[in-house]
Amino acid sequence: MAENLHDIIRVEHLTKKFGKLTVLNDISISFKQHEVVSVIGPSGGGKSTFLRCLNLLETPTSGAIYVEGTNICDKNVDINLHRQKMGMVFQQFNLFNNMNVMRNLTAAPVKLKVMGKDEAEEKARTLLKRVGLLDKAGNYPSELSGGQKQRIAIVRALMMNPDVMLFDEPTSALDPEMIGEVLDVMKELADAGMTMIVVTHEMRFAREVSTRTLFLDGGKVDEDRPSHELFADPHSERLISFLNKVL
């Protein structure tokens, strides 16, 4: 199995500066098909910026990002086409408040002509059932809990049949009792073989669900190892200090 897995994303010498502040400093790393990678580290270490660079929500200052072999930093590349392959789930859900759940899920695939209205609605119902929210199809976001909104946001990303899912601290805006229901959906996605890159504060998810964990600090990847190894035997002093504070 392992020898057939290819790099879905390859990052080469990625640097991102905001003015004189270097947020990401010459990062080179790759992510393989079916991997679940957690990105952990202190606030301000560059985690969210790194994730947002992967689909050019942030434009790198220098470097290259190859998605399925295409350098998306190339000005001639249609980035919107590549974004369709990369589902993104944000902290704040980003649902359209003036649309009910069904319209939130079907608007993009229908508008982009990825599928017709009937096919989109059928797919939406299938995915809603999968996350336990089929009965909420006619509800508006204001009528949902935070955990329900985030599960809807995950379904919305899945509607486009992405090759990889990017999660930017998907549970940080949730009340503690709602975190579990979102992590359960993410765990099910991981078990089904979805390629996932997850910026997270949930160390238990990183340790138990992700195949690999990156520790990002000061704009550099300080450690990058299989999750069980990294948590059982952290090497760098910065990682040891960080884990002592959060575990």
Summary of the structure (lengths in Angstrom):
residues: 247
radius of gyration: 18.1
end to end distance: 33.6
largest distance: 55.0
contacts: 781
relative contact order: 0.17
helix: 39%
strand: 26%
